Amino acid sequence: MIQGARRNIIIQYSIIFYLLMIYKWLNGMFLYQFRPAFFFTRDDMFTWLFMRTGIHRWLLNNNAGCILFDVLFYSAPLFLLATVNRKRWSWAAAFWMLVVNWTYVQCYTLYPTTSIEGHVPWLLFPFVFLFLNEKTFSLLVEALRYFFLFIMASAGLWKFLQGGIFHLDEMSGVLLEQHKDLITNSPGFWQTSLILYLINHQTISYLLYALACVVELSFVVGFFTKKYDRYLLLAFVIFLVMDYLIMRIAYFEWLPFVIVLNVRLLKASQTAGSNNLLFR
């Protein structure tokens, strides 16, 4: 029933979370490793309201405070896992994760680290975990799936609306702008050689650009059927890896979205004859 599905999703979420935690620690991406000394101000109302608390200023040059925030953020899924079979405590753990995640991500992305767009899963999944009601939980997981499909498909559509898909030199120009620092500072690096090759061979770089567009647009299929979700999952993982290798954009923190495409594992928790909306 729903509790089995919810437990399954929480376990998958936690596995991905802690694998990414190891990756981030090895790459010096914990808050205490950044040692923030200044912050940026984003142009949105929620950020302005949050900044009124002064938490982001308190963390500046405050190594102990940064360690505390890292501990709170990276321990939150453990509390959820520990209480997953206890409804009242599970709700409290999910609410705690929601508060911690939103506070941590707000602070983390105000500093010169990474963009807040790359942390969307950490903001949305705790909200889903708050709900124990079968129908509500199912609908929220469905909503999360469609949100993810929309983001991916709209990225492909934007390449048409922006006009980049109609220009053979688009990808070469994007690569030159994206990697000008790498080309200047590390001319002998293997990734620099790859990027220069793509810049100098516009047809090949354009084909990669067009292929990325096709992959993104293919997520439209998910709006009509879940039959191909496993292929969309594989395409998304390959897309993330290629985005990192070619564009140096590490959006690995979007990996939790593979959970909403992992129909096979989600169905494992469904009992025979269940009419749960999540598995229709």
matplotlib code that plots the C-alpha trace (Angstrom):
import matplotlib.pyplot as plt

x = [0.0, 1.0, 3.2, 5.3, 5.5, 6.4, 9.1, 10.5, 10.7, 12.3, 15.0, 15.8, 15.9, 18.3, 20.6, 20.9, 21.3, 24.2, 26.0, 25.8, 27.0, 30.2, 30.7, 30.3, 32.6, 35.3, 35.0, 35.1, 31.4, 30.2, 29.4, 32.2, 34.6, 33.5, 34.0, 31.7, 32.9, 30.3, 26.9, 24.7, 21.2, 18.7, 15.9, 12.9, 10.5, 11.2, 14.9, 14.4, 12.1, 14.5, 17.4, 15.5, 16.3, 20.0, 21.0, 23.1, 25.1, 25.6, 27.3, 29.8, 33.3, 31.7, 33.2, 31.5, 28.1, 28.8, 29.7, 26.5, 24.4, 26.2, 25.4, 21.8, 21.3, 23.1, 21.6, 18.0, 17.3, 18.6, 15.8, 13.2, 14.5, 14.5, 10.9, 9.5, 7.2, 5.9, 3.3, 3.4, 7.2, 7.6, 5.6, 7.7, 10.9, 9.6, 8.7, 12.1, 13.7, 11.6, 12.6, 16.3, 16.5, 14.8, 17.0, 20.2, 19.6, 18.7, 22.0, 24.1, 23.1, 23.3, 27.1, 29.3, 28.6, 26.0, 22.6, 19.4, 17.9, 20.2, 18.8, 15.1, 14.8, 16.0, 13.3, 10.4, 10.8, 10.5, 7.1, 5.9, 7.1, 4.9, 1.7, 0.7, -2.7, -2.7, -4.4, -2.6, 0.8, 0.0, -1.1, 2.0, 4.4, 2.5, 2.7, 6.5, 6.8, 4.9, 6.9, 10.2, 8.9, 7.8, 11.2, 13.1, 10.7, 10.6, 14.4, 14.2, 11.4, 13.4, 16.2, 13.6, 12.0, 15.4, 16.5, 19.7, 18.7, 18.6, 22.3, 25.1, 27.6, 25.4, 27.1, 30.6, 29.7, 28.2, 31.3, 33.6, 31.7, 31.2, 34.8, 36.9, 38.4, 39.4, 40.8, 42.9, 44.1, 44.4, 45.2, 46.8, 44.0, 42.2, 38.8, 40.2, 41.4, 37.9, 36.2, 38.6, 38.0, 34.2, 34.6, 36.7, 34.4, 31.0, 29.1, 30.0, 29.2, 25.9, 24.9, 25.5, 23.4, 20.6, 20.8, 20.5, 17.4, 15.9, 16.5, 14.9, 11.9, 11.5, 10.3, 7.0, 6.2, 6.0, 2.9, 1.0, 2.4, 4.7, 5.7, 9.0, 9.9, 12.9, 14.3, 13.7, 15.5, 18.5, 18.5, 18.4, 21.4, 23.4, 22.3, 23.6, 27.0, 27.4, 26.4, 29.2, 31.8, 31.1, 29.6, 31.1, 27.6, 27.2, 23.5, 23.9, 21.6, 18.7, 19.3, 16.5, 14.1, 14.9, 12.8, 9.6, 10.6, 11.5, 8.2, 9.5, 10.8, 7.8, 5.5, 7.4, 5.6, 2.2, -0.1, -2.1, -5.3, -4.4, -6.0, -3.5, -3.4, 0.4, 0.6, -2.1]
y = [0.0, 3.7, 3.2, 0.7, 3.1, 6.0, 4.0, 2.8, 6.4, 7.7, 4.9, 5.7, 9.4, 8.8, 6.6, 9.2, 12.0, 10.3, 9.3, 12.9, 13.9, 11.8, 13.4, 16.9, 16.3, 14.9, 17.9, 20.4, 21.4, 21.4, 24.7, 24.6, 23.8, 26.9, 29.2, 31.9, 35.5, 37.3, 36.8, 37.7, 39.0, 37.2, 39.1, 37.3, 38.1, 34.9, 35.5, 39.1, 37.9, 35.2, 37.6, 39.6, 36.8, 37.6, 33.9, 34.2, 37.0, 35.0, 32.3, 34.6, 33.7, 31.5, 28.1, 26.5, 27.8, 26.3, 23.0, 23.0, 23.7, 20.9, 18.5, 19.5, 19.3, 16.0, 14.3, 15.1, 12.0, 9.8, 11.0, 10.4, 6.9, 6.1, 7.2, 6.0, 3.3, 5.7, 8.0, 10.8, 10.9, 10.4, 13.6, 15.5, 14.3, 15.3, 18.7, 19.1, 18.1, 20.7, 23.5, 22.5, 22.0, 25.3, 27.2, 25.4, 25.7, 29.4, 30.2, 27.9, 29.4, 33.0, 32.4, 32.0, 28.2, 26.9, 28.1, 27.5, 25.9, 23.0, 22.3, 22.0, 18.3, 19.1, 21.8, 19.7, 16.1, 16.9, 18.6, 15.4, 13.3, 15.4, 13.7, 10.2, 10.2, 7.7, 9.9, 13.1, 11.4, 9.7, 13.0, 14.9, 12.2, 12.5, 16.3, 16.0, 13.7, 16.1, 19.1, 17.3, 16.3, 19.9, 21.3, 18.9, 19.3, 23.1, 23.2, 21.6, 23.9, 26.9, 26.0, 26.5, 29.7, 31.2, 30.2, 28.4, 25.2, 27.1, 28.2, 25.8, 27.8, 28.0, 25.3, 26.4, 29.9, 28.6, 26.5, 29.4, 31.6, 28.9, 27.7, 30.9, 30.7, 27.0, 27.6, 30.6, 29.1, 25.3, 25.0, 21.5, 20.0, 17.0, 18.7, 21.8, 19.8, 18.2, 21.6, 23.2, 20.3, 20.9, 24.6, 24.1, 21.5, 23.3, 20.4, 17.9, 20.4, 21.3, 17.7, 17.3, 20.4, 19.0, 15.6, 17.3, 19.1, 15.9, 14.2, 17.1, 17.2, 13.4, 13.9, 15.1, 11.4, 11.0, 13.2, 10.5, 7.2, 5.8, 2.9, 4.6, 6.0, 3.6, 5.0, 8.6, 7.7, 6.4, 9.4, 11.8, 10.2, 10.2, 13.9, 14.8, 13.1, 14.7, 18.1, 17.8, 16.6, 19.0, 22.0, 21.6, 22.0, 19.7, 19.2, 15.9, 17.1, 16.6, 12.9, 12.4, 13.0, 9.6, 8.3, 9.5, 7.7, 4.5, 2.8, -0.8, -0.1, 1.9, -1.0, -3.4, -1.9, -2.1, -4.9, -7.0, -5.3, -1.9, 1.0, 3.5, 6.5, 6.4, 3.3, 3.7]
z = [0.0, 0.2, 3.2, 1.3, -1.7, 0.6, 2.4, -1.0, -2.3, 1.0, 0.8, -2.8, -2.0, 0.9, -1.2, -3.9, -1.2, 0.5, -2.7, -3.7, -0.2, -0.7, -4.1, -2.7, 0.2, -2.0, -4.3, -1.4, -1.8, 1.8, 3.3, 5.8, 2.9, 1.0, 4.0, 2.6, 3.1, 1.0, -0.6, -3.6, -3.5, -5.8, -7.3, -5.8, -2.9, -1.0, -0.9, 0.3, 3.1, 4.1, 4.2, 6.8, 9.2, 8.9, 9.0, 5.8, 7.4, 10.6, 8.6, 7.0, 8.2, 10.8, 10.3, 13.4, 12.1, 8.6, 10.2, 12.2, 9.1, 7.2, 10.0, 10.1, 6.4, 5.9, 8.9, 8.1, 5.9, 8.7, 11.0, 8.2, 7.6, 11.3, 11.7, 8.3, 10.0, 12.7, 11.2, 13.8, 14.0, 10.3, 9.7, 12.2, 10.6, 7.1, 8.4, 10.0, 6.7, 4.9, 7.2, 7.2, 3.4, 2.6, 5.1, 4.0, 0.3, 0.6, 2.4, 0.4, -3.0, -1.8, -1.5, -4.6, -4.8, -7.2, -8.4, -6.5, -9.7, -9.2, -5.7, -6.7, -5.7, -2.1, -1.9, -3.3, -2.1, 1.6, 0.9, -0.7, 2.3, 4.6, 3.4, 4.7, 3.1, 0.2, -2.4, -1.5, -1.6, -4.9, -6.5, -5.2, -6.6, -9.9, -9.8, -9.2, -12.2, -14.5, -13.1, -14.0, -17.5, -18.1, -17.1, -19.4, -22.4, -22.1, -22.2, -25.6, -26.7, -25.7, -28.1, -30.9, -29.5, -28.8, -32.3, -31.4, -33.1, -36.5, -36.3, -37.1, -35.1, -32.0, -29.9, -30.9, -29.6, -26.4, -25.7, -26.3, -23.9, -21.3, -21.2, -22.0, -18.5, -18.9, -22.4, -21.1, -17.8, -18.6, -22.4, -21.8, -19.9, -21.6, -21.3, -22.9, -25.9, -26.2, -26.0, -28.6, -30.9, -30.7, -31.1, -34.3, -35.7, -35.8, -37.5, -34.8, -31.9, -33.6, -33.9, -30.1, -29.6, -31.8, -30.0, -26.6, -28.0, -29.2, -25.8, -23.9, -26.2, -25.9, -22.3, -23.8, -24.3, -20.5, -20.5, -22.4, -21.1, -18.5, -20.8, -21.7, -18.3, -18.0, -21.2, -20.1, -16.9, -18.8, -21.2, -18.3, -16.5, -19.8, -20.3, -16.9, -17.5, -20.9, -19.5, -17.0, -19.5, -22.2, -20.5, -17.0, -15.5, -12.5, -12.2, -10.4, -7.6, -10.0, -9.8, -7.2, -10.1, -11.4, -8.6, -10.2, -13.4, -11.6, -12.1, -11.7, -8.1, -7.2, -8.3, -6.1, -3.1, -4.6, -3.3, -5.7, -6.8, -5.4, -7.2, -6.0, -8.4, -8.3, -10.4, -12.9]

ax = plt.figure().add_subplot(projection="3d")
ax.plot(x, y, z, "-o")
ax.set_aspect("equal")
plt.show()
